[in-house]
Amino acid sequence: MQVYGFYNGKRIDFELPEGWNLMAISEPKEAQPLEDLASAVVKAVENPIGCPPLSEMVKGLGKGKVAILSEDQTRPTRTGLVILPLLEHLNELGVSDDQVEIIIALGTHRKTKEEELRDKLGEEILKRVKVSLHDPDDPNGLVFMGTTSRGTPCWINKTFAEAGLKLGVGTINPHYFAGYSGGPKIILPGVSGRETIRRNHVLIRHEGTVQGRREGNILWEDMLETARIAGINMKIDVLLNTNQEIHRLYAGDVAEAQKEAIDGFLKIYGVPVPSPADVTITSSYPLEIDLIQSGKAILLADLVTKPGGTILVLSACRDGAGPLMYETLSQRPSPEQVVDWIAEGKASPTGGPMASRLRRLLQTKNLYLVTEGLTPQQLADMEMGWFPGIREALDGLRDKYPKANVLVLPVGGASFPYLAKAA
């Protein structure tokens, strides 16, 4: 039986071993890209969800500053494709380029490289407006704006906090503890201080902080409250198709626009599977920059894999494990211990939550990676297995599973698999 996945951004086709039963290949539905993206951007911001149109927001701005947040290199949207027509529309509304600053919402991720900035935003934007990288550890670049009802101190990027108009652009996808990406995540962790991020992320201790859930997820609720305190005026969430082309835009209130974006996402990427698998083969595409981002595909595969089963992940992991991920996982701590380390500052708020969830997964399932970004020894230290290629992986797993019920998730970093019986 021939199936396929993605590795390093490219499709790869392969045959399942004889004796393996393919229960399902959970493919997202086809979705066409927007034909006139520039017009779609203007239409979205002038007919927003749950907030005034942009043309109303700029009234009274005068020579005030406009801050536009862009997601960073760990996310797949080429945000410049949205920001450039947004910039043109702002010009038409009387806002000059020198009033605008784009802030890359890094959270605690590594700094964006120059070539990544060019790819993300495009040369024209880089020439026209100021672009800065958020630094969660720069005390002079942060301002305190208040405290959430859950006690999270809101240290926010100073440029953003002081802007007269505050916008953001990101991508809608599942997220393993915030429910979904997009929405208020552009603020927290995007442009928050490290202490703010740390205090928020230790909320993963609480039930309900899982993928696919907003309501009743106190971590997401804390993010939303922070976004309200920071005063974001409008958020644009982008829905991509499997070719990473822009299929739809959702602009408006940071929570309301995200809600509609989630509905649109699930219509394309929500994929029912008949029953839990012995072996789930998932590609972390389009989130394969490192193990932290790839872990999102792993945790989604976990939802549809039997206890005692195996998850095989295809991921280039070009940046290796990610910030402090190997250092944390190689000590083989308990899931609870990792959360303690986040609270104490001993584990990264970027990788710590994923490390905790992966340690929990490894208590009941086997995990193997096809990757070039991590060595066999590094993976062994983290109690994971390694294969150099898909063929070697299937040959190796066939010895362990002469017969197996198998699921394949070709776009595992974006798909949202669920058990059909539980629907």
N, C-alpha and C positions, 0 to 999 in steps of 0.2 A: 504493500500500500504506500503510494507516494504522498508525502505531505511537504510542508515548507515552513520556514521561519525566517528570521532576519538576524544577520550578524554584521556588526560594524556598518550598519545602515543599508546593507545589501541583502536581497532575497537569496536564500539558499534552499534548494530542493533536496530531499533525501527520502530513502525507503525505510519503512519500519521493518524490524526483524520479523521473520516468519514465526508464526505462533502468537504474535501480538494482535490484540483486537482493538481497532481504533473505534472508540465509542463516539468521539466527536472531534472535529477540528473547529474550534470556536472562532469563527471569523467575523469581524465587524462587518456591518452592512456598507455597501458602496455609498459614497457621498461625494457629490460634485463640488469642485471649488467655486468660489464666487467669481462670476464673470467680470464684474466691475467693482473691484475692491474699494477704490477711492470713493465711489458713490455710496457703497454700503457703509463705509465708515461715517460719512456725513449723515446718512439716514439714521444710523444707530445712535449717534450722539445728539441728534436733534429730535429723536423720538425715543428717549431713554425709558428704562423700566424703573419706576418708583422714585424719580427725581426730576428736577427741571431740566429743560434742554440746555445744551452748552451755550447757545446764543444768549440765554437768560443769565447764565452763570457769569459771563464775562462783563456784564453791565456793572459799572461801578468799579471794575478792576483798575482802570486807568493805566498807569505805568507799573502796576504791581507785578510780581513775579508769578510765573506758572511753573509748577513742578510736575513732570511726567515720570512716573515710575515705570521701569521696564523690568520684567523678570530677567534672570541671568542665564548663563551658558548651560546650566543644568536642565533647562526646559527647552522644548523643541521649536516654539514659535519664533519666526523671524519678525520680531516686534516692529522693526523699522517699516515693514510693509503696512502696518497700521498707523504708526506714529507719523510717517511722512505725509499722508493725506490729512491726518489730524492737524499737523503743523500748518499745512496749506489752508485748512479751514479756519484755524485760529488767526492766520494772517488776514483772511477775508473779514473776520470779525473785529479787526483792528489791533490784534496782538502781534507785536514784532518778534522776530527771532531772538533778539537780545534779551527779551523778557523771559525766555524759556530755558529751563535746565532739565535735562534728562538724567535721572538717577538710576543706576543699575542696582536693583534691590537684592543685594547679595546675602542678606542675613549673615550667617557665619560661614558661608561658602568661601572658597579661595577667590582671589582677585581674578577678574576677567582678563584674558590675554588680548593684545591688540588685534590679532587676527579674528578672535572670537567676537570682539566688538564690531569689527567691520562686517562680519557675517550676520550678526544679530541686528544691527541698526542700518548698515549700508553707508557708503562713502558720503552721500549727499548730506545726510543728517549730521555726520561727524564734522563736516565742514561748516554747517550752518548754525548749529547750536552747541552750547556747552554740555558736555557729558561728564558725569562724575560717578565714582564707585562708592557705594555706601561702606563705611567702616564701623562695625559694631563696637570697636574698642577705642575709638577716638573720643575722649571726653569733651574736646572742644567742638566736635561735630555732632553732639547730641544735646537735646534739651529735654527736661522733665516736664511732662504734660499732665500728669495725674496718675491715679492708681485705680485698677479695675476692682470690681466688687469681690473678686477672688484674691486680691492682694498683689496682683502683678504690677510693679512700678513701670510706668510707660515712658521709657527713654526713647526718643524718636529723633531720626535724622534732622538736624537743625535746618537745613535748606528746605526740606519738605515742610517741617513744622511752621516755618515763617512765610511760606508761599501764600499768595492771595487766592490761587486756584490750584487744586490738588487732584491730579488724575493718575490713573494706573492702567497698565496693559499686561495681561498674563494669559495663561492657558488653563482650560478646564480638563482635569484628569482625576482619577481616584487618588486619594492620599491615605497612607496606612494608619495615621492617627488623627488627622484633621478632617477625615471624611472625604474631602475633595480638595484639590489644589484650586487656584483661582481665588476669587472673593477676597476676604480680608488677609489672606496669607501674604499679599504684596506688602502689607504693613508689618505684620508680625508672622514670621520673622523678618521679612524683606528689608525694612528700614528701621529696625529696632536695635537697641543696645543689647549687648551680650547678657546682661543681668535680666533684662526683660524677657529675652528668648529662653534663658535657663529656667526662670520662674514659671513661664508658660509650659515649657516642654515636660517638666516633671509631673504635670497633670496627666500624663499617660498612665499613671497608677490607677486612674479611675475607670470604672466600667463604662463602656460606650465610646471610648476613644479609639474607634476602628474605622476602616475604610468604608465609604458609602453611607456614613451617618453624620448629619449635622445636628438635628434636633436631639437633645439629650446628650450631646457630646460637649462636655464642659470645656474641653480644650479649645474647640472651635468657637464656642460662645465667648471664651476669654479673648480669642483673637478678634472676634467681631467687636467686642467692647473696646478693645485697644484701637481698632480702626476708626470707631466712632470718636474716641477721644482725640485721635490724631487729626480728625476732620477731613478725611478723604471725601471729595465732592462727587467723583464719578469713577467707576471702574469699568473697564472693557475686558470681558473674558472671551477668549478666542477658542472656537471649536475646530480642530483640525481633522481632516480625513486621514486614512492610513498612509497616504503619500506625503503627509505633513504639509498639505495645502490648506488654506483657510476656507472652511465650509460655511461657517456662520460666525457672526459677532453678536455679543450680548452686552449692551452698555446700559449703565444706570447705577442705582443704589448698590453699594458693595455687597449686600446680602441678597437683595431681590434679583439683581442681574445674575448672580451666581446660581440662584435657585432655578431660573429658567435655562441657564446654560447646562446645569446638571440634567434637566429633563431632556434637552437636546442631545447631550452626550449619551444618555442611557438608550435612546432610540437607535443609536448607531453602534455603540460599543457594549451594551448589555447583552451578554451571551449565555443562554441557558445550557447546562450540561446535564445528562441523564442521571448520573450517579458518580460518587467519588472514584477516582482512578487509582490503580496501583502505581502507575508512572504518569506524571504530568511533564510534558516538554513545553517550556515557555521561552519565548524570546523577550528580553527586557526592552527591546525596541519600543518606543523611541527614547527610552531613558537608560542608556547603557554607558554613560560617561564614567561611572565608578560603581562600586559595590553598594554604596548607600542608595543611589538612585535605582540600581538594578534590583535592590531588595524590595522595591514596590511591586515589581512583577512576581517576585518570589512569594510575597505575602498574599497576593491575589491568587496565585496557584495553590497556596496552602488551603484556601477555602474549598477546593474541589479535589483534594488529594486525601486518600485514606490514611489514618494513623498507621505508622509503620511503612508507609509508601515512600516513593522517591520523587523528588523534583529535580529535573535537569534543566539548567538555565544556559541559554546562549547569550553571552554578553561580552563585548570587547573590553569593558572596564578600562578605557584608555587612561584614566587618572588613577588606576589602581583601586585600592579599597576606599579611599576618601579620607577626609580629616579624622585622624585618631581612631579610625575604624579597626584596622588591624591591631593596633596597640591595645584596644579594648577587648576585642574578640579572642585574641591569642591568649589572654589570661583565663579564658573559659569561665567567666563569672556566671552567677545565677542571673536570671532576668531582673529580679528585684535589686540585686547588688548594682547592676548597671544604672538603674534609676537613682540609687543612692549616690553613685559617682557623679551623675549629672548635677544633682543638687549640691554636691560638694565641690563642683568644678573640676573633678578628676576625669570626667568623660565629656566629650564635645557635645554641645546641644545640637549640632548638625548630625553626627553619626550615632550619638548615644541612644536615642529612641529606637533607631533601626537595629542597633546592636542588641538591645533588650528584646525586641520582637524576634530577631533571628535566633537568639539563645533559647527562647521559648519554643520556637519551631523545631529546633534541633533536638529537643527532648522527645519528640514523637516521630520525626521524619528524617529521611536521608536527603542530603543536598549535594549536588554535583554541578560544577560549572565548566562549560567550554569557554575558555578565555585566554587571551594573550597578555592581559594587563596584570595578572596575579600569577605568582609562581606556584608549582605544586606544593612546595614546602609552606608557603604562606597559607594556602588553603588548608593544608593538613593541620597547621597550628591552630586554625579556627574551626577545626572539626568538620571540614567540608572536603569534597573530593574534586579532582581536576581531570579533565580530558583535553588533549590538544585539538580535537576536531569532533564534528558530529558523528562521523563514521566510527571513530574509536570509542566514542561514548556509547553508541548503540551496541557495538560489539561487546563492550564491557558489561553493560546492563543486561544484555541478553543472557549472559552466563548466570546472572542472579535471578532473572525473571524469564525462564523458558516460555512461559505464557503470562500475559499481562493485559489487563484492561487499561487503555491508554487514552489520554486527552492531549491535544496539541493546541497551544495558544500562540499563534504566529505573531500577534501584536500584544504580547503580555504586559507591556508597560502601560498600555492604555485600556485594554479590554477589561470588562468587569464581569468575570464568570460567576454564575450562581447555580446552585442545584435546582433543577426544574421542579422537583418534588417539594422544595421549600418555598417556591414562588407563591 
